[in-house]
């Protein structure tokens, strides 16, 4: 809400001859400052009528109602507002549509995927949740609204990709040395390369699916293990290539770690192939999925 501006000034209410008196000028300045404080207080009261704009003091009051222990060092005021809105809006009856709505609010539309394994009473939620606070709030929300006999399996997705680009051109060579001439070896290159014409620009698709799938298969063979938090090795990984997209999945149990802060894919010799920072609380079992699509695109149209 915009700051309230009072539509009058004290000095303008005085007769013109009083405005020239220094004492009255000082009085008007003092009264004007009090009006400014009054406007700020009115604005604060109006903001606190709405959860989206309430101040820190009101946020702390709501946190006390919900018994939330906040961490001001890592949690922003906006996140604390969002958390309170989320807690207030959780009222039964709970349905899948209600779950989808909460995921849109916490993660974002189109940034999650829900799979319900009815025979095994399991609920899988794939998402790429950024930030510690929202990850914890997601787990709290799911555990609050799901039936007690259904197991929630958090399945964070690490997205990366490989882009291939092709440019075809005709070139000509200009030789800088002749056989019967004087050779100044190293002063100039043997020949200068010059582009005559461009046959195919990177913007024009040309790479076939066989090459894209071949690159995905090559990368799949190169990935040997995963590593969590810089020290926890996961060698039991599942790899599959479909439509030139490499998918790598593996399970992380609470016995291995209670939270994941870094995810890496390693080659057989220990070389780090991919690395990303993350925050994934592990309450029961987490399924980590790496999706690496190989596709044609424009890497650099000028080279």
PEWO-V639508 format. One record per backbone hydrogen bond with DSSP energy under -0.5 kcal/mol. CO is the residue of the C=O (numbers start at 1). NH is the residue of the N-H. E is the energy in kcal/mol with one decimal. If there is no record, write none. Layout:
BEGIN
CO,NH,E ; CO,NH,E
END
This chain:
BEGIN
4,6,-0.6 ; 9,12,-0.6 ; 9,13,-0.6 ; 10,13,-1.5 ; 11,14,-1.2 ; 15,18,-1.3 ; 15,19,-1.0 ; 16,20,-0.5 ; 18,21,-1.5 ; 21,25,-1.9 ; 22,26,-2.2 ; 23,27,-2.1 ; 24,28,-2.5 ; 25,29,-2.1 ; 26,30,-2.2 ; 27,31,-2.6 ; 28,32,-2.8 ; 29,33,-2.0 ; 30,34,-1.8 ; 31,35,-2.2 ; 32,36,-2.0 ; 33,37,-2.0 ; 34,38,-2.2 ; 35,39,-2.4 ; 36,40,-2.2 ; 37,41,-2.2 ; 38,42,-2.5 ; 39,43,-2.4 ; 40,44,-2.4 ; 41,45,-2.4 ; 42,46,-2.2 ; 43,47,-2.7 ; 44,48,-2.0 ; 46,49,-1.2 ; 47,50,-1.8 ; 50,53,-0.9 ; 50,54,-0.7 ; 55,59,-2.3 ; 56,60,-2.5 ; 57,61,-1.5 ; 58,62,-2.2 ; 59,63,-2.5 ; 60,64,-1.8 ; 61,65,-1.5 ; 62,66,-2.2 ; 63,67,-0.5 ; 63,68,-2.9 ; 68,70,-0.9 ; 71,74,-1.5 ; 71,75,-2.3 ; 74,76,-0.5 ; 76,80,-2.1 ; 77,81,-2.0 ; 78,82,-2.5 ; 79,83,-2.5 ; 80,84,-1.7 ; 81,85,-2.4 ; 82,86,-2.3 ; 83,87,-2.2 ; 84,88,-2.6 ; 85,89,-1.9 ; 86,90,-0.5 ; 87,90,-0.8 ; 89,91,-1.4 ; 95,99,-2.2 ; 96,100,-2.7 ; 97,101,-2.0 ; 98,102,-2.1 ; 99,103,-2.3 ; 100,104,-2.1 ; 101,105,-1.8 ; 102,106,-2.5 ; 103,107,-2.8 ; 103,108,-1.7 ; 108,111,-1.9 ; 111,128,-0.8 ; 113,126,-3.1 ; 115,117,-0.6 ; 115,124,-3.2 ; 116,118,-1.2 ; 117,121,-0.6 ; 117,122,-1.9 ; 118,121,-0.9 ; 121,151,-2.8 ; 122,117,-2.9 ; 122,124,-0.5 ; 123,153,-3.0 ; 124,115,-2.7 ; 125,155,-2.4 ; 126,113,-2.1 ; 127,129,-0.5 ; 127,157,-1.8 ; 128,130,-0.5 ; 131,135,-1.4 ; 132,136,-2.1 ; 133,137,-2.2 ; 134,138,-2.1 ; 135,139,-2.0 ; 136,140,-2.3 ; 137,141,-2.6 ; 138,142,-2.5 ; 139,143,-2.4 ; 140,144,-1.4 ; 141,145,-1.7 ; 142,146,-2.3 ; 147,150,-1.5 ; 151,123,-3.2 ; 151,153,-0.6 ; 152,154,-0.6 ; 153,125,-1.6 ; 154,287,-2.3 ; 155,127,-1.2 ; 156,289,-2.4 ; 157,159,-0.7 ; 158,291,-2.1 ; 160,293,-1.0 ; 162,295,-2.4 ; 164,297,-2.9 ; 168,199,-2.1 ; 168,200,-2.6 ; 170,196,-3.0 ; 170,197,-1.3 ; 172,194,-2.5 ; 173,175,-0.6 ; 174,192,-2.5 ; 178,181,-1.3 ; 182,184,-0.6 ; 183,185,-0.9 ; 184,187,-2.2 ; 184,188,-0.6 ; 188,186,-0.6 ; 190,176,-2.6 ; 190,177,-0.6 ; 192,174,-2.2 ; 194,172,-2.7 ; 197,170,-3.0 ; 197,199,-0.6 ; 200,168,-2.0 ; 201,204,-1.5 ; 203,205,-0.6 ; 208,211,-0.7 ; 208,212,-1.6 ; 209,213,-3.0 ; 210,214,-2.0 ; 211,215,-2.3 ; 212,216,-2.0 ; 213,217,-2.5 ; 214,218,-2.3 ; 215,219,-2.5 ; 216,220,-2.2 ; 217,221,-2.2 ; 218,222,-1.2 ; 219,223,-1.4 ; 222,224,-0.5 ; 225,266,-3.1 ; 226,234,-3.3 ; 227,264,-2.0 ; 228,231,-2.0 ; 228,232,-2.8 ; 231,233,-0.7 ; 232,228,-3.1 ; 234,226,-2.7 ; 235,237,-1.6 ; 238,249,-2.3 ; 240,247,-2.9 ; 242,245,-1.0 ; 244,294,-2.6 ; 245,242,-2.1 ; 246,292,-3.2 ; 247,240,-1.9 ; 248,290,-3.3 ; 249,238,-2.9 ; 250,288,-2.5 ; 252,286,-2.8 ; 253,256,-1.1 ; 253,257,-1.5 ; 258,282,-2.9 ; 259,261,-0.5 ; 260,280,-2.0 ; 261,278,-2.0 ; 262,229,-2.4 ; 263,276,-2.0 ; 264,227,-2.4 ; 265,273,-3.2 ; 265,274,-1.2 ; 266,224,-2.9 ; 266,225,-1.5 ; 267,270,-1.6 ; 271,267,-2.4 ; 271,273,-0.6 ; 274,265,-1.9 ; 276,263,-2.5 ; 280,260,-2.1 ; 281,283,-0.8 ; 284,254,-1.2 ; 285,154,-0.8 ; 286,252,-3.0 ; 286,288,-0.6 ; 288,250,-1.6 ; 289,158,-3.2 ; 289,291,-0.5 ; 290,248,-2.5 ; 290,292,-0.6 ; 291,160,-2.1 ; 291,293,-0.5 ; 292,246,-2.5 ; 293,162,-2.7 ; 293,295,-0.5 ; 295,164,-2.4 ; 297,299,-0.8 ; 300,303,-1.2
END
